[in-house]
Amino acid sequence: MLDYFLQRSIQSELKNNKRQHKFLNFERMQNVVVLFDIQDWEMVVPIIEDMKKHGKYVMPWTVKPKSVQGQAPLPTLPSNVRIIDTHRDLDWKRLIRPAILAEFDNLKYDTFLDLSLEPNDYTKSLLVRNKSNFCLGFTKREEKLYDFIILKEEDQSLFEAYEQLKIYLAHIQ
């Protein structure tokens, strides 16, 4: 029942999102929101570092799920990573609090890079809400959410998929 509000919010954002689609090559990307699964932090770090090395301003966002007994401990993240904690950052409808959504909406960025690989309705709610000119991803979704997608192979690391993405973006004018 509580999932109803989240699904309804996602559908509403999908229908109402009027972002300007503009293809950017790697060089023209400047401010990048990176959305990732918290458990993949160690694989995301080299991607963020590479983007910074290439002069990109990176704003990493993730969702911290409720902990489950017997689950591996989650990594400790640096203070520049915006973590949405599902223990304290949701309202009574189990939606992300309006103050956090306002913070997300006020970000200034031209590119949204979705590195999340696991299905998660909270990361999806940010993805459908994004206002970027250029939205990239690595997994296939039912809805058309990305302007450009590279399907990550099962035996491929996240960084290898990112490198492949960079190659494609570098060759496109």
N, CA, C and O of each residue as an XYZ file, in Angstrom:
692
protein
N       0.815     -1.198      0.000
C       0.000      0.000      0.000
C       0.861      1.265      0.000
O       0.597      2.187     -0.772
N       1.883      1.322      0.853
C       2.707      2.515      0.918
C       3.509      2.720     -0.366
O       3.892      3.846     -0.682
N       3.763      1.651     -1.100
C       4.465      1.745     -2.370
C       3.619      2.473     -3.416
O       4.151      2.990     -4.399
N       2.331      2.511     -3.208
C       1.403      3.160     -4.122
C       1.783      4.623     -4.351
O       1.811      5.085     -5.492
N       2.070      5.342     -3.288
C       2.398      6.758     -3.402
C       3.687      6.978     -4.190
O       3.790      7.907     -4.990
N       4.659      6.115     -3.952
C       5.934      6.228     -4.661
C       5.747      5.957     -6.153
O       6.259      6.699     -6.991
N       5.025      4.910     -6.476
C       4.779      4.589     -7.889
C       3.992      5.706     -8.575
O       4.268      6.059     -9.721
N       3.044      6.236     -7.885
C       2.238      7.338     -8.430
C       3.106      8.581     -8.660
O       2.961      9.266     -9.673
N       3.996      8.864     -7.729
C       4.907      9.996     -7.863
C       5.833      9.810     -9.066
O       6.055     10.754     -9.824
N       6.365      8.625     -9.243
C       7.245      8.327    -10.371
C       6.490      8.519    -11.690
O       7.003      9.144    -12.618
N       5.281      7.983    -11.765
C       4.487      8.123    -12.993
C       4.164      9.582    -13.287
O       4.181     10.003    -14.444
N       3.876     10.345    -12.258
C       3.578     11.765    -12.422
C       4.800     12.519    -12.944
O       4.686     13.339    -13.855
N       5.962     12.241    -12.365
C       7.202     12.893    -12.820
C       7.534     12.503    -14.259
O       7.991     13.337    -15.041
N       7.309     11.248    -14.605
C       7.551     10.799    -15.979
C       6.696     11.588    -16.961
O       7.170     12.022    -18.011
N       5.456     11.763    -16.608
C       4.511     12.449    -17.487
C       4.800     13.949    -17.575
O       4.608     14.556    -18.629
N       5.254     14.542    -16.486
C       5.424     15.991    -16.426
C       6.838     16.491    -16.693
O       7.051     17.700    -16.776
N       7.805     15.593    -16.828
C       9.183     16.031    -17.028
C       9.332     16.593    -18.438
O       9.095     15.905    -19.431
N       9.724     17.839    -18.495
C       9.872     18.532    -19.786
C      11.316     18.999    -19.978
O      11.550     20.129    -20.405
N      12.266     18.149    -19.669
C      13.658     18.582    -19.776
C      14.055     18.774    -21.235
O      13.499     18.143    -22.135
N      15.017     19.649    -21.446
C      15.559     19.931    -22.774
C      16.592     18.850    -23.105
O      17.616     18.747    -22.431
N      16.332     18.062    -24.118
C      17.270     17.014    -24.524
C      18.304     17.610    -25.468
O      17.969     18.180    -26.506
N      19.549     17.467    -25.088
C      20.641     17.988    -25.912
C      21.813     17.025    -25.794
O      22.299     16.763    -24.694
N      22.256     16.511    -26.899
C      23.359     15.558    -26.874
C      24.674     16.293    -26.620
O      24.989     17.273    -27.294
N      25.426     15.814    -25.651
C      26.735     16.394    -25.332
C      27.812     15.337    -25.527
O      27.643     14.184    -25.130
N      28.927     15.739    -26.144
C      30.038     14.805    -26.172
C      30.771     14.925    -24.830
O      30.451     15.795    -24.020
N      31.746     14.055    -24.602
C      32.405     14.017    -23.296
C      33.065     15.342    -22.949
O      33.035     15.772    -21.796
N      33.653     15.981    -23.929
C      34.362     17.233    -23.691
C      33.410     18.352    -23.238
O      33.779     19.177    -22.402
N      32.217     18.380    -23.775
C      31.270     19.461    -23.466
C      30.511     19.260    -22.156
O      29.871     20.191    -21.668
N      30.573     18.082    -21.593
C      29.943     17.854    -20.288
C      30.726     18.630    -19.233
O      31.954     18.559    -19.198
N      30.018     19.375    -18.366
C      30.715     20.171    -17.369
C      30.307     19.814    -15.941
O      31.164     19.499    -15.115
N      29.031     19.859    -15.649
C      28.508     19.588    -14.308
C      27.677     18.312    -14.367
O      26.678     18.240    -15.082
N      28.100     17.315    -13.612
C      27.514     15.986    -13.743
C      26.974     15.492    -12.395
O      27.699     15.442    -11.401
N      25.698     15.134    -12.383
C      25.131     14.426    -11.236
C      25.349     12.946    -11.512
O      24.975     12.441    -12.570
N      25.953     12.259    -10.560
C      26.192     10.817    -10.684
C      25.333     10.116     -9.650
O      25.488     10.325     -8.446
N      24.431      9.286    -10.132
C      23.558      8.496     -9.263
C      24.084      7.067     -9.259
O      24.345      6.495    -10.317
N      24.240      6.492     -8.069
C      24.815      5.151     -7.993
C      24.222      4.367     -6.829
O      23.642      4.939     -5.906
N      24.380      3.049     -6.891
C      23.988      2.162     -5.797
C      25.066      2.233     -4.731
O      26.252      2.109     -5.036
N      24.667      2.431     -3.491
C      25.622      2.658     -2.403
C      26.637      1.523     -2.261
O      27.798      1.772     -1.934
N      26.218      0.299     -2.498
C      27.127     -0.841     -2.344
C      28.184     -0.877     -3.445
O      29.153     -1.628     -3.336
N      28.021     -0.086     -4.497
C      28.986     -0.045     -5.597
C      30.006      1.087     -5.453
O      30.730      1.394     -6.400
N      30.063      1.704     -4.281
C      30.917      2.873     -4.088
C      32.351      2.654     -4.561
O      32.914      3.517     -5.234
N      32.940      1.530     -4.223
C      34.339      1.275     -4.597
C      34.521      1.262     -6.116
O      35.586      1.630     -6.612
N      33.500      0.845     -6.852
C      33.576      0.839     -8.315
C      33.287      2.223     -8.897
O      33.696      2.521    -10.019
N      32.590      3.061     -8.146
C      32.200      4.393     -8.609
C      33.335      5.401     -8.411
O      33.476      6.335     -9.201
N      34.136      5.222     -7.375
C      35.220      6.155     -7.061
C      36.129      6.418     -8.274
O      36.378      7.583     -8.585
N      36.635      5.386     -8.971
C      37.517      5.667    -10.111
C      36.814      6.456    -11.228
O      37.454      7.237    -11.933
N      35.523      6.257    -11.386
C      34.767      6.991    -12.408
C      34.688      8.466    -12.033
O      34.916      9.339    -12.870
N      34.366      8.736    -10.780
C      34.295     10.121    -10.311
C      35.660     10.787    -10.418
O      35.762     11.930    -10.863
N      36.705     10.079    -10.014
C      38.060     10.642    -10.090
C      38.464     10.944    -11.530
O      39.094     11.966    -11.800
N      38.101     10.053    -12.454
C      38.422     10.278    -13.855
C      37.672     11.504    -14.391
O      38.237     12.308    -15.133
N      36.427     11.637    -14.018
C      35.650     12.792    -14.474
C      36.256     14.090    -13.932
O      36.359     15.081    -14.655
N      36.654     14.078    -12.665
C      37.289     15.263    -12.077
C      38.598     15.587    -12.793
O      38.907     16.750    -13.054
N      39.357     14.547    -13.103
C      40.623     14.722    -13.808
C      40.403     15.399    -15.161
O      41.268     16.123    -15.651
N      39.249     15.156    -15.748
C      38.909     15.759    -17.043
C      38.142     17.076    -16.879
O      37.514     17.549    -17.826
N      38.192     17.662    -15.692
C      37.621     18.984    -15.488
C      36.129     19.038    -15.247
O      35.532     20.111    -15.340
N      35.510     17.912    -14.940
C      34.074     17.885    -14.670
C      33.826     18.162    -13.185
O      34.581     17.714    -12.322
N      32.766     18.899    -12.911
C      32.324     19.079    -11.524
C      31.299     17.977    -11.271
O      30.277     17.914    -11.953
N      31.565     17.108    -10.296
C      30.755     15.910    -10.071
C      29.989     16.025     -8.757
O      30.549     16.381     -7.720
N      28.697     15.713     -8.825
C      27.822     15.720     -7.653
C      27.245     14.312     -7.477
O      26.249     13.970     -8.115
N      27.865     13.490     -6.615
C      27.392     12.117     -6.435
C      26.194     12.028     -5.475
O      26.193     12.649     -4.412
N      25.187     11.254     -5.863
C      23.993     11.011     -5.057
C      23.741      9.505     -4.987
O      23.978      8.770     -5.945
N      23.252      9.068     -3.819
C      22.913      7.659     -3.652
C      21.795      7.519     -2.623
O      21.430      8.478     -1.944
N      21.269      6.319     -2.526
C      20.215      6.000     -1.569
C      20.719      4.906     -0.645
O      21.209      3.869     -1.090
N      20.587      5.161      0.658
C      20.973      4.162      1.657
C      19.711      3.398      2.056
O      18.820      3.958      2.693
N      19.638      2.121      1.683
C      18.443      1.337      2.016
C      18.420      0.968      3.492
O      19.420      1.092      4.200
N      17.273      0.519      3.931
C      17.181      0.019      5.301
C      18.085     -1.196      5.423
O      18.124     -2.050      4.537
N      18.805     -1.264      6.522
C      19.719     -2.391      6.713
C      18.931     -3.653      7.057
O      17.915     -3.614      7.751
N      19.433     -4.755      6.551
C      18.816     -6.056      6.766
C      19.809     -6.911      7.538
O      21.003     -6.914      7.239
N      19.305     -7.640      8.540
C      20.165     -8.508      9.341
C      20.920     -9.474      8.437
O      20.324    -10.115      7.571
N      22.223     -9.577      8.636
C      23.054    -10.479      7.852
C      23.587     -9.857      6.572
O      24.385    -10.475      5.867
N      23.156     -8.647      6.267
C      23.621     -7.949      5.067
C      25.031     -7.410      5.304
O      25.380     -7.015      6.416
N      25.821     -7.402      4.252
C      27.178     -6.857      4.359
C      27.099     -5.379      4.744
O      26.194     -4.673      4.300
N      28.043     -4.905      5.568
C      28.001     -3.484      5.958
C      28.218     -2.580      4.744
O      28.965     -2.905      3.821
N      27.544     -1.446      4.780
C      27.654     -0.486      3.690
C      28.931      0.338      3.851
O      29.398      0.549      4.970
N      29.496      0.802      2.737
C      30.740      1.576      2.822
C      30.505      2.941      3.471
O      29.401      3.484      3.435
N      31.546      3.468      4.050
C      31.517      4.831      4.577
C      31.869      5.759      3.423
O      32.892      5.584      2.760
N      31.009      6.746      3.191
C      31.187      7.637      2.046
C      31.681      9.006      2.494
O      31.395      9.434      3.612
N      32.423      9.695      1.627
C      32.894     11.034      1.974
C      31.732     12.025      2.072
O      30.627     11.740      1.610
N      31.982     13.166      2.662
C      30.930     14.147      2.929
C      30.369     14.794      1.664
O      29.278     15.363      1.705
N      31.087     14.720      0.545
C      30.559     15.329     -0.679
C      29.509     14.465     -1.379
O      28.901     14.907     -2.353
N      29.289     13.246     -0.900
C      28.273     12.368     -1.473
C      26.956     12.643     -0.759
O      26.891     12.597      0.470
N      25.906     12.928     -1.529
C      24.585     13.173     -0.942
C      23.896     11.829     -0.790
O      23.600     11.151     -1.774
N      23.647     11.454      0.451
C      23.032     10.167      0.760
C      21.595     10.402      1.202
O      21.341     11.182      2.120
N      20.665      9.731      0.552
C      19.275      9.737      0.998
C      19.098      8.487      1.840
O      19.151      7.369      1.330
N      18.889      8.685      3.123
C      18.761      7.588      4.077
C      17.277      7.223      4.211
O      16.470      8.040      4.655
N      16.924      5.991      3.826
C      15.514      5.591      3.858
C      14.987      5.410      5.282
O      13.792      5.187      5.474
N      15.868      5.506      6.281
C      15.416      5.482      7.676
C      14.868      6.830      8.112
O      13.896      6.892      8.865
N      15.492      7.923      7.637
C      15.109      9.229      8.165
C      14.708     10.267      7.118
O      14.176     11.319      7.474
N      14.952      9.994      5.836
C      14.712     10.998      4.801
C      13.430     10.775      3.998
O      13.282     11.307      2.898
N      12.512      9.991      4.547
C      11.234      9.750      3.875
C      10.100     10.321      4.721
O      10.190     10.380      5.947
N       9.036     10.739      4.046
C       7.872     11.238      4.786
C       6.918     10.081      5.103
O       7.247      8.920      4.862
N       5.759     10.394      5.633
C       4.819      9.357      6.062
C       4.293      8.518      4.896
O       3.841      7.391      5.098
N       4.351      9.064      3.673
C       3.915      8.310      2.488
C       5.043      7.459      1.918
O       4.871      6.775      0.908
N       6.204      7.509      2.580
C       7.415      6.808      2.151
C       7.988      7.410      0.872
O       8.606      6.714      0.066
N       7.774      8.721      0.697
C       8.367      9.476     -0.394
C       9.560     10.254      0.151
O       9.630     10.540      1.346
N      10.495     10.594     -0.729
C      11.632     11.414     -0.315
C      11.093     12.765      0.143
O      10.251     13.371     -0.519
N      11.593     13.223      1.285
C      11.110     14.483      1.871
C      11.225     15.650      0.879
O      12.185     15.730      0.114
N      10.243     16.544      0.902
C      10.250     17.688     -0.022
C      11.518     18.541      0.051
O      11.968     19.041     -0.980
N      12.100     18.720      1.220
C      13.316     19.528      1.338
C      14.470     18.900      0.545
O      15.269     19.620     -0.054
N      14.560     17.585      0.539
C      15.618     16.894     -0.200
C      15.353     16.986     -1.701
O      16.273     17.180     -2.495
N      14.077     16.845     -2.080
C      13.736     16.983     -3.493
C      14.008     18.402     -3.983
O      14.452     18.598     -5.114
N      13.741     19.387     -3.133
C      14.040     20.785     -3.491
C      15.545     20.970     -3.671
O      15.987     21.649     -4.599
N      16.325     20.365     -2.781
C      17.788     20.419     -2.911
C      18.227     19.828     -4.250
O      19.067     20.400     -4.944
N      17.657     18.687     -4.603
C      17.972     18.030     -5.872
C      17.539     18.913     -7.049
O      18.284     19.081     -8.015
N      16.338     19.469     -6.958
C      15.813     20.311     -8.040
C      16.641     21.574     -8.251
O      16.687     22.101     -9.362
N      17.290     22.062     -7.209
C      18.072     23.297     -7.300
C      19.504     23.092     -7.773
O      20.236     24.065     -7.950
N      19.916     21.846     -7.980
C      21.257     21.588     -8.495
C      21.379     22.138     -9.912
O      20.418     22.125    -10.681
N      22.559     22.615    -10.241
C      22.849     23.117    -11.589
C      23.768     22.108    -12.281
O      24.927     21.953    -11.895
N      23.255     21.434    -13.287
C      24.032     20.420    -13.984
C      23.533     20.267    -15.418
O      22.369     20.535    -15.717
N      24.425     19.835    -16.288
C      24.038     19.614    -17.678
C      23.926     18.128    -18.013
O      23.304     17.759    -19.010
N      24.526     17.275    -17.182
C      24.557     15.840    -17.461
C      24.148     15.047    -16.229
O      24.532     15.377    -15.107
N      23.367     14.004    -16.450
C      22.957     13.093    -15.385
C      23.464     11.711    -15.777
O      23.044     11.154    -16.792
N      24.364     11.161    -14.975
C      24.939      9.843    -15.247
C      24.401      8.858    -14.219
O      24.718      8.942    -13.033
N      23.590      7.932    -14.689
C      22.997      6.924    -13.809
C      23.864      5.669    -13.830
O      23.860      4.907    -14.796
N      24.606      5.473    -12.743
C      25.441      4.283    -12.598
C      24.746      3.193    -11.796
O      25.329      2.138    -11.548
N      23.510      3.437    -11.392
C      22.799      2.439    -10.597
C      22.424      1.251    -11.480
O      21.953      1.412    -12.606
N      22.642      0.080    -10.946
C      22.389     -1.149    -11.693
C      21.259     -1.973    -11.084
O      20.641     -2.791    -11.766
N      20.995     -1.757     -9.808
C      19.957     -2.509     -9.106
C      18.629     -1.749     -9.159
O      18.621     -0.524     -9.038
N      17.517     -2.446     -9.337
C      16.221     -1.755     -9.331
C      15.960     -1.128     -7.950
O      16.048     -1.806     -6.926
N      15.645      0.147     -7.939
C      15.365      0.859     -6.699
C      14.452      2.030     -7.047
O      14.821      2.900     -7.836
N      13.274      2.047     -6.462
C      12.310      3.086     -6.808
C      12.735      4.473     -6.349
O      12.292      5.467     -6.924
N      13.577      4.566     -5.336
C      14.041      5.890     -4.887
C      15.062      6.474     -5.858
O      15.025      7.671     -6.144
N      15.967      5.651     -6.366
C      16.888      6.163     -7.379
C      16.118      6.476     -8.661
O      16.421      7.445     -9.356
N      15.135      5.660     -8.962
C      14.313      5.917    -10.148
C      13.538      7.225    -10.006
O      13.358      7.947    -10.987
N      13.082      7.533     -8.799
C      12.341      8.785     -8.604
C      13.241      9.992     -8.839
O      12.765     11.023     -9.313
N      14.534      9.890     -8.519
C      15.472     10.969     -8.836
C      15.749     11.016    -10.337
O      15.823     12.092    -10.930
N      15.898      9.868    -10.930
C      16.171      9.782    -12.366
C      15.054     10.432    -13.180
O      15.332     11.203    -14.099
N      13.810     10.137    -12.860
C      12.704     10.705    -13.637
C      12.513     12.199    -13.348
O      11.881     12.913    -14.126
N      13.056     12.651    -12.244
C      12.932     14.056    -11.839
C      14.063     14.925    -12.389
O      13.981     16.152    -12.332
N      15.100     14.311    -12.911
C      16.278     15.070    -13.318
C      15.953     16.053    -14.440
O      15.082     15.811    -15.276
N      16.681     17.171    -14.431
C      16.451     18.265    -15.383
C      17.646     18.456    -16.325
O      17.800     19.523    -16.920
N      18.466     17.456    -16.460
C      19.677     17.585    -17.274
C      19.350     17.737    -18.757
O      18.262     17.390    -19.217
N      20.320     18.261    -19.481
C      20.220     18.289    -20.938
C      20.511     16.906    -21.512
O      19.965     16.513    -22.544
N      21.389     16.176    -20.815
C      21.874     14.910    -21.336
C      21.844     13.873    -20.221
O      22.450     14.069    -19.168
N      21.143     12.779    -20.452
C      20.977     11.736    -19.434
C      21.518     10.423    -19.986
O      21.125      9.973    -21.063
N      22.445      9.807    -19.212
C      23.126      8.587    -19.638
C      22.892      7.462    -18.641
O      22.713      7.706    -17.447
N      22.894      6.232    -19.135
C      22.721      5.102    -18.240
C      23.370      3.836    -18.765
O      23.863      3.791    -19.892
N      23.362      2.805    -17.925
C      23.997      1.533    -18.251
C      23.047      0.344    -18.196
O      23.460     -0.781    -18.477
N      21.790      0.565    -17.842
C      20.835     -0.534    -17.776
C      19.590     -0.174    -18.570
O      19.221      0.995    -18.674
N      18.958     -1.177    -19.118
C      17.749     -0.965    -19.892
C      16.563     -0.815    -18.934
O      16.428     -1.572    -17.973
N      15.729      0.149    -19.205
C      14.539      0.399    -18.401
C      13.316      0.325    -19.299
O      13.406      0.509    -20.513
N      12.165      0.049    -18.682
C      10.920     -0.006    -19.450
C      10.623      1.334    -20.106
O      10.242      1.397    -21.275
N      10.800      2.396    -19.344
C      10.528      3.734    -19.841
C      11.759      4.267    -20.571
O      12.882      3.835    -20.310
N      11.540      5.198    -21.477
C      12.668      5.824    -22.166
C      13.146      6.972    -21.287
O      12.605      8.077    -21.344
N      14.173      6.700    -20.466
C      14.665      7.673    -19.504
C      16.005      8.273    -19.897
O      16.388      9.328    -19.392
N      16.712      7.611    -20.786
C      18.062      8.040    -21.135
C      18.112      8.598    -22.555
O      17.362      8.179    -23.436
N      19.012      9.549    -22.748
C      19.288     10.037    -24.094
C      20.313      9.139    -24.777
O      20.344      9.029    -26.003
N      21.150      8.502    -23.965
C      22.190      7.616    -24.493
C      22.410      6.507    -23.478
O      22.493      6.751    -22.274
N      22.503      5.293    -23.979
C      22.682      4.153    -23.077
C      23.750      3.212    -23.645
O      23.805      2.947    -24.846
N      24.583      2.727    -22.746
C      25.538      1.653    -23.053
C      25.160      0.519    -22.111
O      25.244      0.674    -20.893
N      24.752     -0.598    -22.650
C      24.385     -1.710    -21.787
C      25.644     -2.353    -21.223
O      26.505     -2.830    -21.961
N      25.729     -2.354    -19.900
C      26.871     -2.961    -19.219
C      26.745     -4.472    -19.325
O      25.728     -5.059    -18.955
N      27.806     -5.088    -19.840
C      27.828     -6.545    -19.944
C      27.995     -7.158    -18.556
O      28.554     -6.525    -17.661
N      27.520     -8.370    -18.378
C      27.585     -9.060    -17.086
C      29.017     -9.205    -16.577
O      29.276     -9.037    -15.386
N      29.951     -9.517    -17.488
C      31.343     -9.735    -17.084
C      32.181     -8.451    -17.124
O      33.395     -8.497    -16.929
N      31.551     -7.339    -17.370
C      32.237     -6.062    -17.495
C      32.141     -5.285    -16.180
O      31.092     -5.279    -15.535
N      33.224     -4.637    -15.790
C      33.167     -3.801    -14.593
C      32.475     -2.489    -14.933
O      32.345     -2.129    -16.103
N      32.042     -1.791    -13.921
C      31.398     -0.496    -14.115
C      32.367      0.490    -14.768
O      31.974      1.274    -15.632
N      33.631      0.448    -14.352
C      34.625      1.342    -14.934
C      34.864      1.014    -16.407
O      35.022      1.924    -17.220
N      34.893     -0.260    -16.759
C      35.064     -0.641    -18.162
C      33.895     -0.133    -19.010
O      34.093      0.336    -20.131
N      32.689     -0.228    -18.474
C      31.515      0.289    -19.191
C      31.612      1.802    -19.340
O      31.273      2.351    -20.389
N      32.074      2.473    -18.294
C      32.273      3.922    -18.340
C      33.317      4.289    -19.398
O      33.118      5.237    -20.157
N      34.415      3.556    -19.453
C      35.454      3.803    -20.459
C      34.891      3.644    -21.872
O      35.216      4.424    -22.768
N      34.060      2.645    -22.061
C      33.422      2.429    -23.362
C      32.500      3.621    -23.687
O      32.463      4.090    -24.825
N      31.774      4.090    -22.698
C      30.909      5.252    -22.869
C      31.730      6.474    -23.282
O      31.349      7.207    -24.195
N      32.844      6.684    -22.611
C      33.726      7.820    -22.944
C      34.204      7.750    -24.385
O      34.256      8.767    -25.076
N      34.549      6.565    -24.835
C      35.017      6.396    -26.218
C      33.922      6.818    -27.199
O      34.181      7.554    -28.151
N      32.704      6.349    -26.959
C      31.597      6.723    -27.843
C      31.367      8.231    -27.805
O      31.200      8.862    -28.848
N      31.357      8.800    -26.623
C      31.073     10.235    -26.492
C      32.194     11.098    -27.053
O      31.941     12.209    -27.519
N      33.423     10.606    -27.016
C      34.548     11.382    -27.538
C      34.516     11.457    -29.069
O      35.021     12.412    -29.659
N      33.925     10.453    -29.700
C      33.910     10.415    -31.150
C      32.679     11.064    -31.774
O      32.585     11.170    -32.997
N      31.768     11.483    -30.968
C      30.540     12.101    -31.478
C      30.685     13.612    -31.396
O      31.074     14.161    -30.365
N      30.374     14.253    -32.472
C      30.476     15.717    -32.511
C      29.169     16.337    -32.167
O      29.053     17.563    -32.146
